[in-house]
């Protein structure tokens, strides 16, 4: 109880001061958002965004003058990720979070480090290859995400009637498709690809259909904290300008990844290349203007 009270006291405070006093930097991350952030067991978290956040941690060590600063990892979910950032439980969230206008009311984001396309994953033998073919089907998504809402708003799905079912996390949502309890899973394409490539039968699933929404994904942290924002943003911009971010991307999206050494096979998109060339923390709403 005391720990919760202590972290809450820092909710509107200086992250660097909090870190310096506590002697630790807490990274919030996910367990099934490969290749951005996921676990390979024994409390070890890996992924594209985890690597970026580890670089931010190195910058924080220099900023607070403590090269021995302890770095801890805290599992967060789609439901609690924002609240755990705002109440000070985690200092930065490195998962698969969309930067949108609603979230910007409560938290801040580093420059965009991934641009995702929301699509659907289905069993390869399902016969589903478009949003129209979801009519009468059951669609899974993850609690605390906006994917089904985006699907219902999409013009190609305007007259499509489908049932939705919620998984507690991305792995659970994919399991609904694997077990036949859902016909499709609607989510960010990178998460779908990561789940498929790490599944027992990667050839048994495919990503299909129109892009439902294009969204910027970014590292999330507390808002109204200019000192920490500068450290985090400068780190990300430095990775971009040096070419290191492109190398980290290639490691996770076009090279073999743990635990099975399979390859996601998603070369960097033109949208992400533009975001790297012009670093920004613009919300999703700016990506989907017509």
N, C-alpha and C positions, 0 to 999 in steps of 0.2 A: 504493500500500500504506500509505503514511504517513497519508493522508487517512482511510482506513478505521480505522486504529488510533486516530487522534485522535477521530473521531466515537464509536467504541466506548467511549472513556474517559469520555464524557459520558452513557453510557447510564442511569446512576442519579443524575445530577447535576441541578443547577438550570438549567432551560432559559434563563431570563433572563440568568444569568451566562454561559452558553455563547454566547448571541446577542451579548451586550455585548462579549465578548472577540473573537469571530470577525468582528464587524461585519456579519453577515448573518443573515437569518431565512429558513429554507427551508420552503417549502410543498410538501407532497407532494400530487399530484393525479392525475386519470385522463385518458385520452385518448378514451374512448368511453362516458362515462356521462352523456350529455346527458339533461335540461338541468341536472343537478347540477354536472357537471364534465367538460369535454371540450376537445379542441384544434381550432382552426380553421386550423392550419398555422403554419409559421415560429416554432415554439416559443411560440405564444400560447395560453394556457389561459383558458377562460371558463366561466361557469355560475353557478347559484344559490349553490352552496357556495363557489365561487371568490370570488364577491363578498363573502360573509360572511368568508372567511379574509383577504381584503384589508383588511377592517375590523379584524380581529384584529391584523393586521400594523401598522396605524396605532396601535393601542393599545400594542403592544409597543415601537414607536419612542418613545412617551412614557414608558413604564415604564423603559426603559434610557437615556433622555436622549439619544437620537441620532436627530434628525429626518431624517438622511441615511442611515439604516440601509438596506443593500441587501436587497431582497426577491428571492429566487430561487425558481424552480419546478422540482420534481423529479418526473418521471413515476414513478408506482408502479402495481403491478398487484394483482389479487385475491390472488395468491400471496405477494407480498413486502411488502404494505402494513404489516402489524403489525410485522414484524421491522425494517423501515426506520425505524419510529417508535421502537421499543425500543432500537435500537442507536445512535440519535442522528443518522442520516443525514438525516432530515427532522424538523423541529420540530413540525409539525402536519400532519395528513392531512385533506384537504378533497375527498373523493370521494363515494362512495355506500356507506359502510360501516355495516352494521347493528350497533347497540349490543346485545350479548348477554352473558349471564353468563360464557360461556367466554372471550370476549375481555377482559372486565373483570378477569380474572386477570392479564393482561399489560399492559393499557393503560387509559387513562381516557377519558371522553367529555364533551364539552360538553353543555348542555341540548339535547334533541331539536329539530332544525330541519326534519325531514321525516318523515312517517309513510307508509310504502309498503305496498302490497298486492302480494304475490307472486302472479302470474298467468301465463298463457301467451299468446304471440304466434304466430299462424299465417298462412299465406297465405289471402287472402280467399276463394279458391275451394276450400279444403281440405275443407270439410264438417265440420270439427272445431269444436264449440261448447261442449264440456264436458270435464271430466277423464275421464269414462267413455269418450269417443271417442278417447282416447290409446292404447287397447288395441291392441297389435300395431304401434304406431308407434315412430318414433325421435324422442327428445326431446333437444334441445341445451341445455346450460348452460355456464357459464364456469368454468374451472379455479379452484379456491380459494374457491368460493362454496358456499352450503348449500342452494340452491334444489331440486335433485333429491332430496336427503335429505328436505326438507320435503314435497315432492310424494309421495314414497313413504310418508310417515307419515300423509298426509291420509286421512280416513275415506272420502272419495268416490273415492279412488284405491286403496283397499285390495285390490281384486281386479283391478286393471288391470295388465297385463303390457306393459311398454314397454322398449325399448332406450335407453340414453343415450350421447351423444357429447359430448365436451368441446371448446369453443373456447378459444383461449389468452387472449382478451379478449372483451368484449361485442360488439365489431364482428365478430370472427371467428365468434362463436356465431350472430349474426344472419345472417351470410353462409351458414352451414350451411343455414338455412331458405330464404334467397334462391336458393341453388343446387340445392335439392331434396335435399340430403344429410340433412336433418332435417325432420320434419313440424311441429315446434313448438319454441319457445324459452321455457323457464321462467325468469323473472327478475322483479325489481321492476318494477311497472307504469310508473313514471316513466322507467326506462331503456328499457323496451320502446317507450314512446311517443316518446321522444327519437330512438331508432334509426329508427322508422317514419317520423316526420315529416322526418327528414333523409335518407331513402333516395331512390333514383331514382324509385320508384313508390309513394308513400305510400298510395294507394288500393288497392294490391295486398295489404295486410296489415291484420290487425285483432287486438285484444286480446280474448280470450274466456275463458269458463269461470269456475268458482267461485274466490273468493279462497282461496289456499292458506295464507297466513299474513299477519298484519299486523305490521309491524316498524318500530321507531324507527330513523331514520338520523341520524347526528350527526358532528360534527367530532371527530377522534380525536387524542390526544396522550399523552405519557408519564405514567404514574401516579406517585403519591407525590411530586408536584411542586406543592405548594399555592400557591406564588407565581404560577406560570404559570397554574394552574387558575383562580385569581381573575381574572387579566387576561382570559383567554379567555372564561370564563363571564360575567363582568360585561359584556363586549362584546356577547355574544349576547343576554343579558337586556336590555341597553339597546336593542338593535335591536328586540326584541320589544315593550317597553313604549312606545317612541316611535312605533311603527307603521311604522318603516322596513323591518322584516323582511317585512311584508305587501307593501310596495311592491316589494321585491326579488323576492319570490315571483311577484307579478303580471308583472313584467318577463320572467321566464323560463318561466312556465307558462301564461300567458294572452295574452302578446304575441308578436310576431314575433321569432324568434331567428336568429342567424347559423348557418351561412353563407348559407342560402337564403331567410331571412325567413319561414319557415313557422311555424305556431302549434301548440304541443303541445296546448293546449286542456284543461287539467286544473285547474279551480278548486280552491281550498284545501279540504281535507276537514275534516269535523267533528273528527276525531281530532287533526289538526294544530292546529286552532283551540284545542282543549282543552290541548294541549301548550304552546302559546304563552301561554295564559291562566294556566297553572300550570307554569312552567319546571321541568324535571326531567331527570335522566339515568338514568331507570329502564330496565332492559334489556328485550329483546324478550319474555322469559318472562312479564313482568307484563302484556303486551298480549294474550297468547293464553291466559290462564287462563279456564277454563270454570266 
